[in-house]
Amino acid sequence: MNAAINVTQPAADIDPPWNREEFKSQLMAQEIHYHIHHPFNLRMNSGQLNPEQIRGWVANRFYYQINIPQKDGAILANCTDRETRRKWILRIHDHDGWEDNAGGIEAWVRLGEAVGIPRSELWSLCHVVPGVRFAVDAYVNFARQSPWQEGVCSSLTEMFAPKIHKERLANWPSLYPWIEAQGLQYFRSRISLAERDVVHGLQVTLDHFTSRAQQQRALEILQFKLDVLWSMMDAIELAYSGRV
């Protein structure tokens, strides 16, 4: 006797897609995994880090900063949409600079100098720990190997960035008065730029990921990027937790 085989479809294939507002809410809810909640960042933002630990964070985060234009260049190289390319290229200018604008990488170098890291020492990358290098390289490789829409989606951690920048601007001058004030310009400049970038990144993501399966994929991509940032903090915490 023949028996019918009941194949259960994956939930993502049979569930209806979220509407744009609900999908956006699902993306925003991932903020709970942002590295603003990492124990190392919580200690940093409450004044519990010593100068060497602050310098360790700045030096390691610099590796991420200098790789952002390469990540964005990879997304551009994969992108077939002219209008997206016209907007996305601004991100490379933001970090590398153009004309008389020195850009975000230079602003981070000045942060390094403000916390006591000479420019040449920062650029040597001698303080970058293996875990940070591995996480950042994984992110760049993801952008190179993935469809450009997925690369765009991975950038949506920018939704959560203004809050962390505002907290540092509010707290660091009193918590770490030894840091030269002009070194904090990077955080100040990124607030408006991140807000601008989020508008475009969200538009692309909401337009492209329209089925429930695609929307679940978008959440997985955003979680991957959040994991990259969290893993960087894990590596920095492990390397500098015992430093005095």
Phi, psi and omega per residue, in radians:
M1 nan 2.309 3.136
N2 -1.424 2.377 3.102
A3 -1.954 2.345 3.106
A4 -1.228 2.465 3.121
I5 -1.708 2.090 3.140
N6 -1.625 1.880 -3.138
V7 -1.692 2.073 3.122
T8 -1.480 2.132 -3.142
Q9 -1.299 2.542 3.030
P10 -1.004 2.524 -3.073
A11 -0.966 -0.632 -3.091
A12 -1.141 -0.390 -3.111
D13 -1.500 -0.403 -3.053
I14 -1.921 -0.327 3.133
D15 -1.328 2.493 3.098
P16 -1.214 2.680 3.115
P17 -1.196 2.680 2.984
W18 -1.246 2.611 2.971
N19 -1.256 3.016 -3.010
R20 -1.038 -0.730 -3.098
E21 -1.194 -0.705 3.128
E22 -1.205 -0.700 3.092
F23 -1.081 -0.761 3.089
K24 -1.058 -0.715 3.122
S25 -1.100 -0.686 3.101
Q26 -1.097 -0.713 3.096
L27 -1.143 -0.789 -3.115
M28 -1.120 -0.542 -3.118
A29 -1.138 -0.290 3.129
Q30 -1.250 -0.087 3.124
E31 -0.976 -0.441 -3.130
I32 -1.095 -0.307 -3.137
H33 -1.751 0.057 -3.109
Y34 -1.244 2.621 -3.014
H35 -1.273 0.009 2.975
I36 -1.072 -0.421 -3.123
H37 -1.646 0.009 -3.131
H38 -1.180 2.461 -3.117
P39 -0.951 -0.646 3.135
F40 -1.148 -0.732 3.117
N41 -1.184 -0.658 3.108
L42 -1.077 -0.709 3.099
R43 -1.191 -0.692 3.128
M44 -1.081 -0.726 -3.066
N45 -1.431 -0.030 3.057
S46 -2.001 0.215 3.031
G47 1.403 0.351 -3.052
Q48 -1.658 -0.003 -3.140
L49 -1.661 2.545 3.071
N50 -1.570 2.967 -3.075
P51 -0.977 -0.689 -3.124
E52 -1.156 -0.639 3.107
Q53 -1.188 -0.695 3.060
I54 -1.077 -0.790 3.133
R55 -1.109 -0.647 3.107
G56 -1.095 -0.721 3.111
W57 -1.141 -0.808 -3.124
V58 -1.076 -0.772 -3.096
A59 -1.151 -0.680 -3.129
N60 -1.327 -0.673 3.109
R61 -1.135 -0.454 3.113
F62 -1.041 -0.597 3.112
Y63 -1.092 -0.645 3.061
Y64 -1.146 -0.791 -3.101
Q65 -1.021 -0.790 -3.066
I66 -1.299 -0.267 3.105
N67 -1.614 -0.221 3.139
I68 -1.029 -0.805 3.111
P69 -1.100 -0.561 3.090
Q70 -1.196 -0.684 3.072
K71 -1.085 -0.796 -3.126
D72 -1.196 -0.594 3.063
G73 -1.129 -0.630 3.110
A74 -1.156 -0.713 3.094
I75 -1.110 -0.741 3.096
L76 -1.051 -0.744 -3.100
A77 -1.105 -0.524 -3.134
N78 -1.546 -0.226 -2.956
C79 -1.454 2.237 3.132
T80 -1.721 -0.033 -3.069
D81 -1.773 2.056 -3.049
R82 -1.090 -0.768 -3.098
E83 -1.116 -0.659 3.079
T84 -1.128 -0.738 3.137
R85 -1.075 -0.701 -3.124
R86 -1.080 -0.586 3.119
K87 -1.474 -0.701 -3.013
W88 -1.204 -0.513 -3.096
I89 -1.121 -0.376 3.104
L90 -1.069 -0.533 -3.128
R91 -1.136 -0.635 3.093
I92 -1.175 -0.765 3.078
H93 -1.045 -0.696 -3.118
D94 -0.994 -0.666 -3.071
H95 -1.626 -0.749 -3.121
D96 -1.402 -0.415 -3.102
G97 1.571 2.862 3.062
W98 -2.765 2.538 -3.118
E99 0.840 -2.083 -3.076
D100 -1.636 0.111 3.076
N101 -1.655 2.027 -3.054
A102 -1.232 -0.427 3.069
G103 1.554 2.989 -3.044
G104 -1.210 -0.594 3.125
I105 -1.115 -0.773 3.100
E106 -1.116 -0.652 3.093
A107 -1.090 -0.631 3.109
W108 -1.239 -0.615 3.060
V109 -1.044 -0.707 3.118
R110 -1.198 -0.558 2.996
L111 -1.103 -0.749 3.086
G112 -1.008 -0.792 3.113
E113 -1.109 -0.639 -3.124
A114 -1.159 -0.500 3.119
V115 -1.665 -0.003 3.036
G116 1.830 0.326 3.095
I117 -1.822 2.015 3.099
P118 -1.033 2.587 -3.091
R119 -0.930 -0.836 -3.097
S120 -1.139 -0.607 3.126
E121 -1.188 -0.701 3.116
L122 -1.122 -0.803 -3.118
W123 -1.194 -0.381 3.127
S124 -1.204 -0.341 -3.116
L125 1.071 0.400 -3.068
C126 -1.202 -0.311 -3.111
H127 -1.718 -0.018 -3.087
V128 -1.272 2.140 -3.095
V129 -1.492 2.689 -3.049
P130 -0.970 -0.680 -3.106
G131 -1.108 -0.652 3.103
V132 -1.202 -0.791 3.139
R133 -1.043 -0.756 -3.119
F134 -1.107 -0.787 -3.106
A135 -1.133 -0.792 -3.127
V136 -1.145 -0.766 3.131
D137 -1.090 -0.621 3.100
A138 -1.104 -0.667 3.131
Y139 -1.169 -0.788 3.121
V140 -1.092 -0.734 3.121
N141 -1.123 -0.641 3.074
F142 -1.034 -0.797 -3.136
A143 -1.115 -0.618 -3.141
R144 -1.226 -0.611 -2.961
Q145 -1.728 -0.187 -3.026
S146 -1.785 2.760 2.997
P147 -0.971 2.563 -3.022
W148 -1.054 -0.544 3.127
Q149 -1.128 -0.595 3.093
E150 -1.244 -0.622 3.049
G151 -1.080 -0.734 3.080
V152 -1.056 -0.811 -3.127
C153 -1.031 -0.659 -3.111
S154 -1.135 -0.351 -3.126
S155 -1.381 -0.090 -2.996
L156 -1.256 -0.011 2.960
T157 -1.076 -0.283 3.057
E158 -1.054 -0.363 3.092
M159 -1.016 -0.542 -3.014
F160 -1.759 -0.105 -3.010
A161 -1.234 -0.713 -3.093
P162 -0.948 -0.635 -3.124
K163 -1.096 -0.753 -3.100
I164 -1.213 -0.610 3.100
H165 -1.180 -0.742 -3.136
K166 -1.116 -0.659 3.119
E167 -1.112 -0.740 3.137
R168 -1.146 -0.707 3.113
L169 -1.122 -0.596 -3.117
A170 -1.349 -0.610 -2.955
N171 -1.788 -0.622 -3.003
W172 -1.083 -0.695 -3.122
P173 -0.985 -0.599 3.125
S174 -1.574 -0.590 -3.103
L175 -1.347 -0.619 -3.083
Y176 -2.273 1.167 -3.074
P177 -1.121 -0.252 3.120
W178 -1.305 -0.229 3.101
I179 -1.456 2.185 -3.130
E180 -1.071 2.292 -2.984
A181 -1.038 -0.623 -3.101
Q182 -1.154 -0.299 3.127
G183 -1.242 -0.229 -3.103
L184 -1.539 0.093 -3.081
Q185 -1.062 -0.557 3.136
Y186 -0.980 -0.838 -3.114
F187 -1.084 -0.684 -3.118
R188 -1.142 -0.745 -3.076
S189 -1.242 -0.511 -3.033
R190 -1.361 -0.274 -3.098
I191 -1.079 -0.957 -3.103
S192 -1.231 -0.609 -3.134
L193 -1.177 -0.719 3.109
A194 -1.112 -0.725 3.131
E195 -1.099 -0.694 3.076
R196 -1.109 -0.813 -3.090
D197 -1.104 -0.627 -3.110
V198 -1.117 -0.669 3.139
V199 -1.003 -0.827 -3.126
H200 -1.237 -0.802 -3.122
G201 -1.054 -0.691 3.104
L202 -1.170 -0.709 3.141
Q203 -1.036 -0.835 3.139
V204 -1.079 -0.777 -3.085
T205 -1.158 -0.792 -3.135
L206 -1.172 -0.556 3.136
D207 -1.315 -0.614 -3.004
H208 -1.563 -0.747 -3.054
F209 -1.590 1.556 -2.954
T210 -1.922 -0.432 3.048
S211 -1.522 2.859 3.130
R212 -1.095 -0.672 3.120
A213 -1.081 -0.745 3.113
Q214 -1.157 -0.692 3.136
Q215 -1.141 -0.680 3.058
Q216 -1.115 -0.666 3.083
R217 -1.078 -0.732 3.108
A218 -1.044 -0.717 3.099
L219 -1.119 -0.657 3.093
E220 -1.130 -0.705 3.131
I221 -1.130 -0.793 3.126
L222 -1.095 -0.673 3.097
Q223 -1.124 -0.678 3.069
F224 -0.993 -0.823 -3.126
K225 -1.153 -0.687 3.073
L226 -1.072 -0.664 3.108
D227 -1.152 -0.633 3.078
V228 -1.027 -0.872 -3.115
L229 -1.149 -0.681 3.126
W230 -1.179 -0.705 3.136
S231 -1.118 -0.638 3.062
M232 -1.043 -0.780 3.134
M233 -1.149 -0.673 3.070
D234 -0.993 -0.825 -3.094
A235 -1.138 -0.725 3.127
I236 -1.163 -0.742 3.119
E237 -1.055 -0.766 -3.124
L238 -1.112 -0.691 -3.083
A239 -1.292 -0.528 -2.980
Y240 -2.079 0.068 -3.086
S241 -1.122 -0.521 -3.113
G242 -1.700 0.080 -3.101
R243 -1.328 2.428 3.092
V244 -2.221 nan nan
